[in-house]
Every structure is written in structure tokens, then in C-alpha cells.
Amino acid sequence: MSSSDISQIHLGAMLSQLGFREVSGAPDNQKIFAHKATDTIVVLSWLHPEKPRPGIVAGVRRLLDEKGVIDRDDFDALARQIKSNHAQPV
């Protein structure tokens, strides 16, 4: 499984595990996550959050690596762990 196979729900769980906090006040079709220590903001579309969106996952993976939150290999490992722990998205 590549990290691009994860759903938006799984990606949100990953961000939470990495210390991101959901920002209140986002529109119903979005989730906004903030990582204060690195001044990083991630905005996810929340339309059909159960579906994988490879382009979004790739962009978030790159952003988190560039901001020093998690390197790309560790991101992939965490994606596999989150997906196996949450086989059925919640």
C-alpha cells in the first residue's frame, strides 16, 4: 500500500497523531488542521472523506517533510499503520 491510498479520514487521523489540532470555524465541506510548533496549516476537502485523493495526500506528504514535521519515509510508515489500525474509516 502506498501512502496515496489513504482516505481523507485516515489523513486527518495522521495529522492529529502528529500534533495537529483541528481549527474550528471551517465550512462543512472542509477540515483545517494547524501545527503550531512548525506554523503549518493543512486544509482538507471533506466532500467524500472516505475516498482516497492521491494528489492531496502527496501534497500533504511533501509539505510535512519540507516543514520538518515528518520525513516522507516515516509518513509512509505512519500511513500504513493508520490504515491497518483503522481498516474501516470512522
C-alpha positions as CSV (number, residue, x, y, z in Angstrom):
1,M,0.0,0.0,0.0
2,S,1.3,3.4,-0.8
3,S,0.6,6.4,1.3
4,S,-1.6,7.8,-1.5
5,D,-4.1,5.1,-0.9
6,I,-5.3,6.6,2.4
7,S,-8.6,8.4,2.7
8,Q,-9.1,11.9,3.9
9,I,-10.4,10.4,7.2
10,H,-7.1,8.5,7.6
11,L,-5.1,11.6,6.7
12,G,-7.0,13.6,9.4
13,A,-6.2,10.9,11.9
14,M,-2.5,11.0,10.9
15,L,-2.4,14.8,11.3
16,S,-3.9,14.5,14.8
17,Q,-1.4,11.9,15.7
18,L,1.4,14.2,14.5
19,G,0.2,17.0,16.9
20,F,-2.1,18.9,14.5
21,R,-5.2,20.3,16.0
22,E,-8.5,20.8,14.1
23,V,-9.3,24.5,13.8
24,S,-13.0,25.4,14.4
25,G,-15.0,27.5,12.1
26,A,-14.2,25.7,8.8
27,P,-17.0,25.3,6.3
28,D,-18.8,21.9,6.5
29,N,-17.0,20.6,3.4
30,Q,-13.5,21.4,4.8
31,K,-11.3,20.4,7.8
32,I,-8.5,22.7,8.8
33,F,-5.6,21.4,10.8
34,A,-2.9,23.5,12.4
35,H,0.5,22.5,13.8
36,K,1.6,25.4,16.0
37,A,5.2,24.3,16.6
38,T,6.0,24.5,12.8
39,D,3.4,27.1,11.8
40,T,1.9,24.6,9.4
41,I,-1.7,24.7,8.2
42,V,-3.4,21.9,6.2
43,V,-6.8,22.3,4.6
44,L,-8.6,19.2,3.5
45,S,-11.7,18.9,1.4
46,W,-14.3,17.0,3.4
47,L,-16.5,16.0,0.5
48,H,-16.5,12.2,0.4
49,P,-13.8,12.0,3.1
50,E,-13.8,8.2,2.8
51,K,-12.2,8.3,-0.6
52,P,-8.5,8.4,-1.3
53,R,-7.3,11.6,-3.0
54,P,-3.7,10.8,-4.1
55,G,-2.8,14.3,-5.2
56,I,-3.8,15.8,-1.9
57,V,-2.0,13.1,0.1
58,A,1.2,13.6,-2.0
59,G,1.0,17.4,-1.4
60,V,0.5,17.0,2.4
61,R,3.3,14.4,2.5
62,R,5.7,16.9,0.8
63,L,4.5,19.8,2.9
64,L,5.1,17.9,6.2
65,D,8.5,16.8,5.1
66,E,9.5,20.4,4.0
67,K,8.2,21.9,7.3
68,G,10.1,19.3,9.3
69,V,7.0,17.7,10.8
70,I,7.8,14.1,9.5
71,D,10.0,12.9,6.7
72,R,8.5,11.1,3.7
73,D,9.5,7.6,4.6
74,D,8.1,8.0,8.1
75,F,4.9,9.5,6.6
76,D,4.5,6.4,4.5
77,A,5.1,4.1,7.5
78,L,2.6,6.0,9.6
79,A,0.0,5.9,6.7
80,R,0.4,2.1,6.7
81,Q,-0.1,1.9,10.5
82,I,-3.1,4.2,10.5
83,K,-4.8,2.4,7.6
84,S,-4.2,-1.0,9.3
85,N,-5.4,0.2,12.7
86,H,-8.5,1.9,11.2
87,A,-9.4,-0.6,8.4
88,Q,-12.9,0.7,8.5
89,P,-12.8,4.5,8.5
90,V,-14.7,6.1,11.3
